[in-house]
Amino acid sequence: MTFKSENVPEPITIDGKYLIGHKEKVEFPDFKRRNIVARVDSGALSTSVHCDRIWVETLKGKKVLCCHLLKRSRKVTRFSHFSRKRIKSSNGSLQMRYVVNIRIRLGEVEKVTPVSLSDRSTMNHSVLLGRRFLRQHFVIDVSKKYLLSSS
């Protein structure tokens, strides 16, 4: 059951899509992480999430991707399904990154989306939401922030 906080404004919709700002708070339900500030970037194709450390282990004969997901986390998160893909970074260079499917919730929309794992420690936000996550559900007003969440 989901309870609405009194601080969260009523969502605005345009043609059935939620209006969001250039910054929103997201939730990672499978990892019990809430109120993570994400940068909304329609210029980025994929979503990216910060990891402090990424490594591959073999457990019971199968490769498993391990990482410290999001900032200030020492808990090891493991993914049994993962791939490596070339991703164009914000500076235009190609990087090989691990990609996993993660459930993300923004407002009332919750979906599993491919996420590239990278060191975003020098960036202002641990999460960057790209077009693949945003399409079909959201319209962005870049002059606003926290339209679906409280600041």
DRENPA-3360 file (N, C-alpha, C; in nm, 2 decimals, always signed):
BEGIN
1 = MTFKSENV = +0.08/-0.12/+0.00/+0.00/+0.00/+0.00/+0.09/+0.12/+0.00 ~ +0.05/+0.22/-0.08/+0.13/+0.34/-0.09/+0.05/+0.46/-0.03 ~ +0.12/+0.54/+0.06/+0.06/+0.65/+0.12/+0.12/+0.78/+0.06 ~ +0.04/+0.87/+0.03/+0.09/+1.00/-0.03/+0.13/+1.09/+0.09 ~ +0.25/+1.15/+0.08/+0.30/+1.24/+0.17/+0.22/+1.37/+0.15 ~ +0.20/+1.44/+0.26/+0.13/+1.57/+0.25/+0.21/+1.68/+0.18 ~ +0.35/+1.66/+0.18/+0.44/+1.75/+0.11/+0.44/+1.73/-0.04 ~ +0.39/+1.62/-0.09/+0.40/+1.59/-0.23/+0.28/+1.66/-0.31;
9 = PEPITIDG = +0.31/+1.74/-0.40/+0.20/+1.81/-0.48/+0.12/+1.71/-0.56 ~ +0.00/+1.74/-0.59/-0.08/+1.66/-0.68/-0.02/+1.66/-0.82 ~ +0.00/+1.54/-0.89/+0.07/+1.54/-1.02/-0.01/+1.61/-1.12 ~ +0.06/+1.68/-1.21/+0.01/+1.75/-1.33/+0.03/+1.66/-1.45 ~ -0.07/+1.64/-1.53/-0.06/+1.55/-1.65/-0.09/+1.64/-1.77 ~ -0.02/+1.60/-1.88/-0.04/+1.66/-2.01/-0.05/+1.55/-2.11 ~ -0.17/+1.54/-2.17/-0.20/+1.43/-2.26/-0.17/+1.29/-2.20 ~ -0.20/+1.27/-2.07/-0.19/+1.15/-2.01/-0.04/+1.12/-1.96;
17 = KYLIGHKE = +0.05/+1.22/-1.97/+0.18/+1.20/-1.93/+0.21/+1.29/-1.81 ~ +0.29/+1.25/-1.71/+0.32/+1.32/-1.59/+0.42/+1.43/-1.63 ~ +0.39/+1.55/-1.57/+0.49/+1.67/-1.59/+0.59/+1.65/-1.48 ~ +0.72/+1.65/-1.52/+0.83/+1.64/-1.42/+0.93/+1.76/-1.44 ~ +1.01/+1.78/-1.34/+1.11/+1.89/-1.35/+1.24/+1.83/-1.39 ~ +1.35/+1.91/-1.39/+1.48/+1.86/-1.43/+1.55/+1.79/-1.32 ~ +1.49/+1.79/-1.20/+1.54/+1.71/-1.08/+1.41/+1.65/-1.02 ~ +1.42/+1.52/-0.99/+1.31/+1.45/-0.92/+1.37/+1.35/-0.82;
25 = KVEFPDFK = +1.29/+1.31/-0.72/+1.33/+1.21/-0.63/+1.28/+1.08/-0.68 ~ +1.36/+0.97/-0.68/+1.32/+0.84/-0.73/+1.34/+0.74/-0.62 ~ +1.28/+0.63/-0.64/+1.29/+0.52/-0.54/+1.34/+0.39/-0.61 ~ +1.42/+0.31/-0.54/+1.46/+0.18/-0.59/+1.40/+0.08/-0.50 ~ +1.27/+0.04/-0.53/+1.20/-0.05/-0.44/+1.27/-0.18/-0.40 ~ +1.34/-0.24/-0.50/+1.40/-0.37/-0.47/+1.52/-0.36/-0.38 ~ +1.57/-0.24/-0.36/+1.69/-0.22/-0.27/+1.65/-0.13/-0.15 ~ +1.52/-0.11/-0.14/+1.47/-0.03/-0.02/+1.54/+0.11/-0.01;
33 = RRNIVARV = +1.57/+0.17/-0.12/+1.63/+0.31/-0.13/+1.52/+0.41/-0.18 ~ +1.50/+0.51/-0.10/+1.40/+0.61/-0.14/+1.46/+0.75/-0.13 ~ +1.39/+0.84/-0.20/+1.43/+0.98/-0.20/+1.57/+1.01/-0.25 ~ +1.60/+0.94/-0.36/+1.73/+0.96/-0.42/+1.71/+1.07/-0.53 ~ +1.79/+1.18/-0.52/+1.77/+1.28/-0.62/+1.83/+1.24/-0.75 ~ +1.75/+1.25/-0.86/+1.79/+1.21/-0.99/+1.79/+1.33/-1.08 ~ +1.88/+1.34/-1.17/+1.88/+1.44/-1.28/+1.81/+1.38/-1.40 ~ +1.71/+1.46/-1.45/+1.63/+1.42/-1.56/+1.70/+1.47/-1.69;
41 = DSGALSTS = +1.74/+1.38/-1.78/+1.82/+1.43/-1.90/+1.76/+1.36/-2.02 ~ +1.68/+1.44/-2.10/+1.63/+1.39/-2.22/+1.73/+1.38/-2.33 ~ +1.85/+1.43/-2.31/+1.96/+1.42/-2.40/+2.03/+1.28/-2.39 ~ +2.02/+1.22/-2.28/+2.08/+1.09/-2.25/+1.99/+0.98/-2.30 ~ +2.03/+0.88/-2.37/+1.95/+0.77/-2.41/+1.92/+0.68/-2.29 ~ +2.02/+0.64/-2.22/+2.00/+0.54/-2.11/+2.01/+0.61/-1.97 ~ +1.97/+0.53/-1.87/+1.97/+0.57/-1.73/+2.11/+0.52/-1.68 ~ +2.17/+0.60/-1.59/+2.29/+0.57/-1.53/+2.28/+0.58/-1.38;
49 = VHCDRIWV = +2.34/+0.49/-1.30/+2.34/+0.49/-1.16/+2.48/+0.48/-1.11 ~ +2.51/+0.55/-1.00/+2.64/+0.55/-0.94/+2.67/+0.42/-0.87 ~ +2.79/+0.37/-0.89/+2.85/+0.26/-0.81/+2.99/+0.30/-0.76 ~ +3.02/+0.27/-0.64/+3.15/+0.30/-0.59/+3.25/+0.20/-0.63 ~ +3.21/+0.08/-0.64/+3.30/-0.03/-0.68/+3.22/-0.14/-0.76 ~ +3.28/-0.19/-0.86/+3.21/-0.29/-0.95/+3.31/-0.40/-0.97 ~ +3.27/-0.53/-0.95/+3.35/-0.64/-0.97/+3.26/-0.77/-1.01 ~ +3.33/-0.87/-1.07/+3.25/-0.99/-1.10/+3.31/-1.10/-1.02;
57 = ETLKGKKV = +3.22/-1.18/-0.96/+3.25/-1.30/-0.88/+3.19/-1.42/-0.94 ~ +3.25/-1.54/-0.91/+3.18/-1.66/-0.95/+3.12/-1.73/-0.82 ~ +2.99/-1.74/-0.83/+2.92/-1.81/-0.72/+2.84/-1.93/-0.78 ~ +2.87/-2.04/-0.72/+2.81/-2.17/-0.76/+2.83/-2.19/-0.91 ~ +2.95/-2.16/-0.96/+2.98/-2.18/-1.10/+2.93/-2.08/-1.20 ~ +2.86/-1.97/-1.15/+2.80/-1.87/-1.24/+2.86/-1.73/-1.21 ~ +2.88/-1.65/-1.31/+2.93/-1.52/-1.29/+2.82/-1.43/-1.24 ~ +2.86/-1.35/-1.14/+2.77/-1.26/-1.07/+2.83/-1.12/-1.07;
65 = LCCHLLKR = +2.76/-1.02/-1.11/+2.81/-0.88/-1.10/+2.78/-0.83/-0.96 ~ +2.89/-0.77/-0.89/+2.87/-0.72/-0.76/+2.91/-0.57/-0.76 ~ +2.84/-0.49/-0.67/+2.88/-0.35/-0.67/+2.82/-0.29/-0.53 ~ +2.88/-0.17/-0.50/+2.82/-0.09/-0.40/+2.73/+0.01/-0.47 ~ +2.61/-0.01/-0.47/+2.51/+0.07/-0.55/+2.48/+0.20/-0.48 ~ +2.48/+0.31/-0.55/+2.46/+0.44/-0.50/+2.56/+0.49/-0.39 ~ +2.56/+0.61/-0.36/+2.66/+0.67/-0.27/+2.64/+0.63/-0.13 ~ +2.74/+0.63/-0.06/+2.74/+0.60/+0.09/+2.69/+0.46/+0.12;
73 = SRKVTRFS = +2.71/+0.36/+0.03/+2.66/+0.23/+0.05/+2.78/+0.13/+0.06 ~ +2.79/+0.05/+0.16/+2.89/-0.05/+0.18/+2.83/-0.19/+0.16 ~ +2.69/-0.19/+0.14/+2.62/-0.32/+0.12/+2.65/-0.36/-0.02 ~ +2.68/-0.49/-0.04/+2.71/-0.55/-0.17/+2.58/-0.59/-0.24 ~ +2.56/-0.53/-0.36/+2.44/-0.57/-0.44/+2.49/-0.66/-0.55 ~ +2.41/-0.77/-0.57/+2.45/-0.87/-0.67/+2.35/-0.88/-0.78 ~ +2.40/-0.89/-0.90/+2.31/-0.91/-1.02/+2.35/-1.04/-1.09 ~ +2.26/-1.13/-1.11/+2.30/-1.25/-1.18/+2.28/-1.23/-1.33;
81 = HFSRKRIK = +2.20/-1.14/-1.38/+2.19/-1.10/-1.52/+2.25/-0.97/-1.55 ~ +2.35/-0.96/-1.63/+2.41/-0.84/-1.66/+2.48/-0.85/-1.80 ~ +2.51/-0.74/-1.86/+2.59/-0.74/-1.98/+2.69/-0.62/-1.98 ~ +2.77/-0.62/-2.08/+2.86/-0.50/-2.10/+2.83/-0.44/-2.23 ~ +2.82/-0.31/-2.23/+2.79/-0.24/-2.35/+2.88/-0.11/-2.36 ~ +2.89/-0.07/-2.49/+2.96/+0.06/-2.51/+2.86/+0.17/-2.49 ~ +2.89/+0.27/-2.41/+2.80/+0.38/-2.38/+2.88/+0.50/-2.40 ~ +2.81/+0.60/-2.47/+2.87/+0.73/-2.50/+2.85/+0.81/-2.37;
89 = SSNGSLQM = +2.96/+0.86/-2.31/+2.96/+0.94/-2.19/+2.92/+1.08/-2.22 ~ +2.90/+1.16/-2.12/+2.86/+1.30/-2.14/+2.97/+1.39/-2.21 ~ +3.09/+1.34/-2.21/+3.20/+1.42/-2.28/+3.22/+1.36/-2.42 ~ +3.13/+1.27/-2.46/+3.14/+1.22/-2.60/+3.23/+1.09/-2.62 ~ +3.30/+1.05/-2.52/+3.39/+0.93/-2.53/+3.31/+0.81/-2.51 ~ +3.35/+0.70/-2.57/+3.28/+0.57/-2.55/+3.35/+0.50/-2.44 ~ +3.26/+0.44/-2.35/+3.31/+0.37/-2.23/+3.24/+0.23/-2.23 ~ +3.31/+0.13/-2.19/+3.25/+0.00/-2.16/+3.19/+0.00/-2.02;
97 = RYVVNIRI = +3.06/-0.02/-2.01/+2.99/-0.02/-1.88/+2.91/-0.15/-1.87 ~ +2.89/-0.19/-1.74/+2.80/-0.30/-1.71/+2.66/-0.24/-1.71 ~ +2.57/-0.32/-1.77/+2.43/-0.28/-1.77/+2.34/-0.39/-1.71 ~ +2.25/-0.34/-1.62/+2.16/-0.43/-1.55/+2.02/-0.38/-1.55 ~ +1.92/-0.46/-1.53/+1.78/-0.41/-1.52/+1.75/-0.38/-1.38 ~ +1.70/-0.26/-1.35/+1.67/-0.22/-1.22/+1.53/-0.16/-1.22 ~ +1.45/-0.19/-1.12/+1.31/-0.13/-1.10/+1.33/+0.01/-1.04 ~ +1.27/+0.11/-1.10/+1.28/+0.25/-1.06/+1.14/+0.30/-1.05;
105 = RLGEVEKV = +1.11/+0.37/-0.94/+0.98/+0.44/-0.93/+0.99/+0.59/-0.92 ~ +0.92/+0.66/-1.01/+0.91/+0.80/-1.01/+0.76/+0.84/-1.00 ~ +0.72/+0.90/-0.90/+0.58/+0.93/-0.88/+0.50/+0.80/-0.87 ~ +0.40/+0.79/-0.96/+0.32/+0.67/-0.96/+0.37/+0.57/-1.07 ~ +0.47/+0.60/-1.14/+0.52/+0.51/-1.25/+0.64/+0.43/-1.19 ~ +0.62/+0.30/-1.20/+0.73/+0.21/-1.16/+0.76/+0.11/-1.28 ~ +0.88/+0.11/-1.32/+0.92/+0.02/-1.43/+1.06/-0.03/-1.42 ~ +1.08/-0.15/-1.48/+1.21/-0.21/-1.48/+1.28/-0.15/-1.61;
113 = TPVSLSDR = +1.40/-0.10/-1.59/+1.47/-0.03/-1.71/+1.61/-0.07/-1.71 ~ +1.67/-0.08/-1.83/+1.82/-0.10/-1.83/+1.89/+0.02/-1.78 ~ +1.99/-0.01/-1.69/+2.07/+0.09/-1.63/+2.22/+0.06/-1.64 ~ +2.29/+0.16/-1.68/+2.44/+0.15/-1.69/+2.50/+0.19/-1.55 ~ +2.59/+0.11/-1.50/+2.66/+0.13/-1.37/+2.79/+0.20/-1.40 ~ +2.81/+0.32/-1.33/+2.93/+0.39/-1.35/+2.97/+0.47/-1.23 ~ +3.09/+0.51/-1.23/+3.14/+0.60/-1.12/+3.09/+0.74/-1.15 ~ +2.99/+0.79/-1.07/+2.94/+0.92/-1.09/+2.98/+1.01/-0.97;
121 = STMNHSVL = +3.08/+0.97/-0.90/+3.12/+1.05/-0.78/+3.16/+1.19/-0.81 ~ +3.20/+1.22/-0.93/+3.23/+1.36/-0.96/+3.11/+1.44/-1.01 ~ +3.00/+1.37/-1.03/+2.88/+1.43/-1.08/+2.80/+1.48/-0.96 ~ +2.71/+1.57/-0.98/+2.62/+1.62/-0.88/+2.51/+1.53/-0.83 ~ +2.47/+1.43/-0.92/+2.36/+1.34/-0.89/+2.40/+1.20/-0.91 ~ +2.36/+1.11/-0.82/+2.39/+0.97/-0.83/+2.32/+0.90/-0.94 ~ +2.21/+0.96/-0.98/+2.12/+0.89/-1.08/+2.09/+0.99/-1.19 ~ +2.10/+0.94/-1.32/+2.07/+1.02/-1.43/+1.96/+0.94/-1.51;
129 = LGRRFLRQ = +1.84/+1.00/-1.52/+1.73/+0.93/-1.59/+1.73/+0.97/-1.74 ~ +1.74/+0.87/-1.82/+1.75/+0.89/-1.97/+1.62/+0.87/-2.04 ~ +1.62/+0.88/-2.17/+1.50/+0.88/-2.25/+1.43/+0.74/-2.24 ~ +1.50/+0.63/-2.23/+1.44/+0.50/-2.23/+1.35/+0.49/-2.11 ~ +1.39/+0.54/-2.00/+1.30/+0.54/-1.88/+1.18/+0.64/-1.89 ~ +1.21/+0.76/-1.95/+1.12/+0.87/-1.95/+1.01/+0.85/-2.06 ~ +1.04/+0.78/-2.17/+0.94/+0.78/-2.28/+0.81/+0.72/-2.24 ~ +0.71/+0.77/-2.30/+0.57/+0.72/-2.29/+0.50/+0.76/-2.16;
137 = HFVIDVSK = +0.58/+0.82/-2.06/+0.52/+0.84/-1.93/+0.54/+0.99/-1.88 ~ +0.64/+1.06/-1.93/+0.67/+1.19/-1.87/+0.70/+1.30/-1.98 ~ +0.66/+1.42/-1.94/+0.70/+1.54/-2.01/+0.78/+1.63/-1.91 ~ +0.89/+1.69/-1.96/+0.98/+1.76/-1.88/+0.96/+1.91/-1.89 ~ +0.95/+1.98/-1.78/+0.96/+2.12/-1.77/+1.10/+2.16/-1.71 ~ +1.19/+2.20/-1.79/+1.33/+2.22/-1.74/+1.34/+2.34/-1.65 ~ +1.24/+2.42/-1.64/+1.25/+2.54/-1.55/+1.20/+2.50/-1.41 ~ +1.15/+2.38/-1.39/+1.10/+2.34/-1.26/+1.18/+2.22/-1.20;
145 = KYLLSSS = +1.16/+2.19/-1.07/+1.22/+2.07/-1.01/+1.12/+2.02/-0.91 ~ +1.13/+1.89/-0.88/+1.05/+1.82/-0.78/+0.90/+1.84/-0.80 ~ +0.85/+1.82/-0.92/+0.71/+1.83/-0.95/+0.63/+1.71/-0.90 ~ +0.70/+1.59/-0.89/+0.64/+1.47/-0.84/+0.69/+1.43/-0.71 ~ +0.77/+1.51/-0.65/+0.83/+1.48/-0.52/+0.86/+1.61/-0.44 ~ +0.87/+1.60/-0.31/+0.90/+1.72/-0.24/+1.05/+1.74/-0.24 ~ +1.09/+1.86/-0.22/+1.24/+1.89/-0.23/+1.31/+1.87/-0.10;
% end
